[in-house]
Amino acid sequence: FYWNANPEIFMFTENFGLRWYSLLYGSAFLIGYAILAWEMKKNNKPIDYAEELLMYMFIAVIIGARLGHVFFYDWDYYSQHLSEIPMIWKGGLASHGAAITIPIALWLFKRKHSDVSYLWILDRVAIPLSLGSAFVRIGNFFNHEIVGKPTGGDFGVVFMRNFEESVHVPRYPSQLFEAILYITIFIVVLTMYKRSKYQPREGSIISTMVIMMFVGRFFLEFFKSGPTLFTIGNLEIIRGHVLSIPFILIGIAIWYISKKKASNNTINN
């Protein structure tokens, strides 16, 4: 399949226009706000919480994703071009970085609102975050970036506007693989939320999302194109594998804490 879609929807000037990636990125936040507002209504919380959470997350995602790209993936370049670090319009965002800054931002939100617990906040944010992640990966597909490894055959997607390669070959559409993973996670956590009558065990939603996301990411990294850090047998380990492992362990830890906290509450009651 030859993919030659233009990343720009239309141009305002010769050098400035609206890109599919920007539209999808922005839509992720708008739909995220609608989901958060729905959650606040179901839990009898002020709608203002949804607006405030959205702002905290927006800032955390932009800062974290940018710094994640700078330090995790391209520090050799940015260490010599420090002035370009804030220039997000030139591209370069990494979801692993956002996964670090979002919990910090939500902790700051918790400090202002003592009527909700930290795990309660994380659970509510997990649902829109999983869907928003799918939007971002679809945007990457339109941008012809984060491409997969060559398939070694005739099947696959030929990214005609991937300017990092001089000869275009069929590659795995790793962006779409991830988008499908995130949509699946969204369906799972939303179903958990509804079946619990909007009062899930604290920590169960966020831990499920984190474990599914980064276990899935770990396996999908084998389809991605990137420099090999080392090999285990015939398996090439890239940076995304290494970065996913701590989040898998964190997800398991949250699940354990959630179960233990629920058990203690049952005994005390």
N, C-alpha and C positions, 0 to 999 in steps of 0.2 A: 504494500500500500504506500503510494507516494503522497506524503504530507507536505503541502506547499502553501498552507494557509498563511496569510499576512498577519503578523502579530498586531498591526495597527488596524483599528476599526475605521478610523478616518483621521486626517491630519488637519489641525487648526492652522499651523504654519509649516514651513519646510522641515523644521526640526522638532516640532511639538505636536502631539496628537493624543488620542485616546486609544489605549491598548487593551486587548482582551484580558491580559493579565491584571491590569489595574481595575477593570470593570468587575472581574471575578473576585479580586481581593476585597474591593469595596462592598460587593454584594455579600460576601461572607460575614462582614461585620453588621450589615443591615439585617440580614436574616438571623444572625446571632442575637441581635438586640430583640427581635420579635420573639425568639425562643426564650430568652431571659425574662422578658416581660410576662410571657405566658407562665413561666415557672414561678415568678414572684406572685402572680395572681392566684395560682393554685396553692401557694403556701401562705397566703394572707400577709405578704410583705409589701412594702411601698414600691410602686413602679419606679420610683426614683433610684432604687437599688440597681435596676437593670441599666439605667443610663450611666450610673457611676461605675458599675462593673465594666461596662463597655469601654469607658474611657481609660480605666486602669489597664484593661487588656490590650487596648489599641497601642498605648504607649509602650507597654511591656513587649508586645510582639515586634514592633518596629525596632526598638533598641536592642532587644535580645537577639532577634534574627540577624540583624546587621552585625553585631559584635560576634555572634556565633560564626558567621561567614569569615569575618576578619581573622579571628584567633584560631578557629578550628581548621579552616580550609585554605586560607591565603595569607598567612602572617608574613611569609617571606616577602611578598610584594608590599603589603601595607606597612610593614616596619620601615620601609624605605619611602613610603608615600603617606605619611600620617595625616596630611591635610585632606586626603580623599576618603578617610574613614566615614565622615558624615554624609558623603555623597551617595545616598541610597538610590537616586535616580539613575545611577550608572549600573545598577544591578548588583546582586550579591546578598542573598538572605538565606539563613540556615535555620531550619526548624528546631534543631537541637539547642540552639541558643535561646530561642523563644521558650522552649520547655524549661529552661532555667529561670528566666526572668518573670514568667507568668505567675508561678507560685509565690515569688517575692512580692509582686504587685498585689496579689490577693491577700497576702499576710498584712500588707499595709491597709487594705480595705477592712480586714477583720479588726484591726486596731481601732477603727472609727465606729464599728458597729458591734457592740457586745451582745446583741440579741441573737446572733447567729454564730455557730462554731466554724472553725477553719475548714474542717472536713465537709460541713454542710455547704460552704461556699464552693469548694473544689468540685463537689458532686454536681452542683447546678451549672457550673461553667463547662464541665466535661462534655455535656450534650451538644451545645452549639460549637464547641471547639472541634469536635470530631467531624462535624459536617463542614465547618469552615476549612478544615485541612484538605478536604476533597476538592473544594473550589480552587484552592491555591495550586494543587497539583494539576488540575485541568488547565489552569492558567499557564503553568510550566509547559504543558503540551502545546499550547498555542504559541509559546515563545521558542519552541524547538530547543529546549534546554533540559538539563538533567536527563539526558538520553540514556538508554540502556546499552548493553554490550551488543556487538554484532551477533546476529543469530547464526552466522556461519552457513546460511542457506538462502533460499529465495523468499521465505516467509519473513514477516516483520514489517516495521515501518521505516521508510526512507525519509529522514528529516531533511528536506531540501534546503531549508534555511538555517541549518546548523553550520555556522561558519567556522567552527573549530576543526572541521575535517575537510580536506581538499577533495577526497573521493567519497561520495555518499553511498553507504551500504545499508542493507536492511538491519534494523536494530530492534531490540525489545522495547515496547512502549512502557518503560518503567513508571512513568508519571501516571499512566492510566491504571497500572497495577495498584499503585498506592491509592489512587482515588477510589477504586473499588473497595480496597481494604478499609478506608476511612468511612465510606458510606455504610459498609457492613457493620462497623463499630457503632456508628450513629444509630442504626436500626436496633442493635443489641441493647445499648444503654438506654435508649428511649423506651424500649419495651420493658426493661427492668424498672424504669422510673414509673411507668403507667401501672404495671402490675403491683407495685408497692403502694398504689393509691397515693402517689406523689410524696411518700414519706419513706424513702429507701433507708436501709441501714447505713449510717454515716460512714463514708469511705468506700462503700461497695461500688458506686458508679465510677468514681475517679480511678480506683485501683483496676477495675475491669478495663477501662479505656486505656490506661497507661500500659498494662500488660499486653493487651491485644495489639495496641499500636506498635510497640517497640519490639515485641516478638515477631510480628508481621514485618516490620521494617528490617529486622535482622535478616530474615530469609530473603526479602526482596532486594537487599543490597547485593546479593549474588548476581542479580540481573543488571545492576547499574554499571555504568562506565566510570572508572576512577582509578587513580594510582594505587597499586597494590602495596600494602604495608608489609605483609608477610603471607606465607602460604601454609596451609595445614593439609597435607596430602595433595589432592588436586584442587582444593578450594582456595580461592584467592580472597584474602581478608583485606577489606578497604576501611577507610576511616569511619564510615557510617556504621560498620559492625561494632567497632570499639566503642563508639559514642552511644550506641543503643543499650549496651549491657548494663551500665549504671541505672538507667531508667527502668529496665526490667526488674532489677533488684529493688528499686524504690517502690514500684508497683506492688511487688510481692509483700514488701514490708507494710505498706498501707493496708493491704488486704488482711494481713495477720493482725495488725493493730485494730482494724475495724471489727474483725470477728471476736477478738479478745474483749474489746470494749463492750460489745453487744452481750457477750456471755456474762460479764461482770454485772451489767445492768439487770440481766434476767435473774441472777442469783440474789442481788440486793433487793429486787422487787418481790 
